[in-house]
């Protein structure tokens, strides 16, 4: 199982390597669920 801490995900997003579709709602970063699933599946393939 791959677990990403919020700070790690923020760093990946800053480098352009996080999930697509980044949204900011109330000062918090959110991602569409389908994009996160696609991104996580890609991370598993890379490892």
Backbone as a printed PyTorch tensor [residue, N CA C, xyz], in Angstrom:
tensor([[[  0.8360,  -1.1730,   0.0000],
         [  0.0000,   0.0000,   0.0000],
         [  0.8830,   1.2390,   0.0000]],

        [[  0.5230,   2.1970,  -0.8230],
         [  1.2520,   3.4560,  -0.8940],
         [  0.4740,   4.4980,  -0.1080]],

        [[  1.1460,   5.1580,   0.8280],
         [  0.5130,   6.2150,   1.6090],
         [  1.3520,   7.4780,   1.4320]],

        [[  0.6930,   8.5460,   1.0070],
         [  1.3730,   9.8260,   0.8380],
         [  0.9070,  10.7760,   1.9140]],

        [[  1.8500,  11.3970,   2.6010],
         [  1.5190,  12.4250,   3.5760],
         [  1.1440,  13.6920,   2.8030]],

        [[  0.3310,  14.5620,   3.4060],
         [ -0.0840,  15.7830,   2.7090],
         [  1.0960,  16.6210,   2.2060]],

        [[  2.1480,  16.7110,   3.0020],
         [  3.3060,  17.5290,   2.5880],
         [  4.0150,  16.9220,   1.3820]],

        [[  4.1030,  15.6000,   1.3440],
         [  4.7200,  14.9280,   0.2050],
         [  3.9150,  15.1910,  -1.0530]],

        [[  2.5970,  15.0860,  -0.9340],
         [  1.7350,  15.3470,  -2.0810],
         [  1.8470,  16.7990,  -2.5230]],

        [[  1.9700,  17.7210,  -1.5820],
         [  2.1430,  19.1340,  -1.9190],
         [  3.4470,  19.3470,  -2.6860]],

        [[  4.5120,  18.6810,  -2.2470],
         [  5.7960,  18.8010,  -2.9480],
         [  5.7040,  18.2330,  -4.3650]],

        [[  5.0580,  17.0810,  -4.5190],
         [  4.8970,  16.4890,  -5.8470],
         [  4.0690,  17.4010,  -6.7390]],

        [[  3.0210,  17.9950,  -6.1870],
         [  2.1730,  18.9020,  -6.9480],
         [  2.9640,  20.1270,  -7.4090]],

        [[  3.7930,  20.6430,  -6.5330],
         [  4.6110,  21.8100,  -6.8580],
         [  5.5740,  21.5160,  -8.0100]],

        [[  6.0480,  20.2780,  -8.0760],
         [  6.9680,  19.8520,  -9.1340],
         [  6.2370,  19.4200, -10.4040]],

        [[  4.8870,  19.4670, -10.3770],
         [  4.1100,  19.0570, -11.5480],
         [  3.9650,  17.5490, -11.6670]],

        [[  4.1950,  16.8210, -10.5760],
         [  4.1320,  15.3540, -10.6100],
         [  2.9720,  14.8060,  -9.7920]],

        [[  2.0490,  15.6760,  -9.3630],
         [  0.8880,  15.2550,  -8.5840],
         [ -0.3000,  14.9850,  -9.4910]],

        [[ -1.4500,  14.6840,  -8.8980],
         [ -2.6600,  14.4320,  -9.6780],
         [ -3.0800,  15.6650, -10.4830]],

        [[ -3.7590,  15.4310, -11.5960],
         [ -4.2860,  16.5250, -12.4180],
         [ -5.5600,  17.0830, -11.7960]],

        [[ -5.9450,  18.2730, -12.2040],
         [ -7.2180,  18.8470, -11.8110],
         [ -7.2340,  19.5240, -10.4560]],

        [[ -6.1190,  20.0450, -10.0300],
         [ -6.0040,  20.6760,  -8.7110],
         [ -7.0170,  21.8130,  -8.5580]],

        [[ -7.7360,  21.8050,  -7.4370],
         [ -8.6950,  22.8550,  -7.1060],
         [ -8.3590,  23.4100,  -5.7270]],

        [[ -8.6610,  24.6740,  -5.5080],
         [ -8.5120,  25.2550,  -4.1850],
         [ -9.9030,  25.6420,  -3.7010]],

        [[-10.3070,  25.0580,  -2.5800],
         [-11.6210,  25.3290,  -2.0060],
         [-11.4120,  25.7530,  -0.5570]],

        [[-11.7750,  26.9730,  -0.2540],
         [-11.6160,  27.4640,   1.1160],
         [-10.1800,  27.4450,   1.5990]],

        [[ -9.2420,  27.6510,   0.6960],
         [ -7.8250,  27.6640,   1.0570],
         [ -7.1940,  26.2830,   1.1540]],

        [[ -7.9630,  25.2440,   0.8590],
         [ -7.4310,  23.8730,   0.8930],
         [ -7.3700,  23.3240,  -0.5280]],

        [[ -6.3280,  22.5630,  -0.7930],
         [ -6.1540,  21.9630,  -2.1100],
         [ -6.9350,  20.6630,  -2.1750]],

        [[ -7.6860,  20.4980,  -3.2640],
         [ -8.4900,  19.2980,  -3.4810],
         [ -8.2250,  18.8100,  -4.9010]],

        [[ -8.4520,  17.5140,  -5.1020],
         [ -8.2890,  16.9090,  -6.4180],
         [ -9.5450,  16.1030,  -6.7390]],

        [[ -9.9600,  16.0690,  -8.0120],
         [-11.0820,  15.2120,  -8.3800],
         [-10.7380,  13.7430,  -8.1000]],

        [[-11.6820,  13.0260,  -7.5380],
         [-11.4480,  11.6390,  -7.1290],
         [-10.9430,  10.7790,  -8.2850]],

        [[-11.5520,  10.9080,  -9.4650],
         [-11.1430,  10.0640, -10.5880],
         [ -9.6940,  10.3350, -10.9870]],

        [[ -9.2620,  11.5880, -10.8890],
         [ -7.8780,  11.9210, -11.2240],
         [ -6.8940,  11.3490, -10.2100]],

        [[ -7.2880,  11.3260,  -8.9480],
         [ -6.4270,  10.7440,  -7.9020],
         [ -6.2860,   9.2410,  -8.1300]],

        [[ -7.3820,   8.5770,  -8.4780],
         [ -7.3340,   7.1340,  -8.7210],
         [ -6.4080,   6.8280,  -9.8990]],

        [[ -6.5240,   7.5920, -10.9730],
         [ -5.6580,   7.4050, -12.1400],
         [ -4.1970,   7.6460, -11.7600]],

        [[ -3.9540,   8.7050, -11.0010],
         [ -2.5920,   9.0480, -10.5960],
         [ -1.9980,   7.9680,  -9.6930]],

        [[ -2.7900,   7.4870,  -8.7270],
         [ -2.2960,   6.4370,  -7.8340],
         [ -1.9900,   5.1490,  -8.5980]],

        [[ -2.8410,   4.7910,  -9.5490],
         [ -2.5970,   3.5900, -10.3590],
         [ -1.2880,   3.7330, -11.1230]],

        [[ -1.0110,   4.9320, -11.6190],
         [  0.2450,   5.1740, -12.3330],
         [  1.4420,   5.0710, -11.3910]],

        [[  1.2930,   5.5280, -10.1360],
         [  2.3800,   5.4380,  -9.1630],
         [  2.7010,   3.9820,  -8.8420]],

        [[  1.6810,   3.1470,  -8.7620],
         [  1.8970,   1.7220,  -8.4720],
         [  2.6510,   1.0570,  -9.6190]],

        [[  2.3240,   1.4250, -10.8530],
         [  2.9970,   0.8440, -12.0320],
         [  4.4750,   1.2190, -12.0460]],

        [[  4.8070,   2.4210, -11.5770],
         [  6.1940,   2.8890, -11.6020],
         [  7.0650,   2.1840, -10.5680]],

        [[  6.4670,   1.6570,  -9.5120],
         [  7.2580,   1.0580,  -8.4230],
         [  7.4860,  -0.3860,  -8.6250]]])
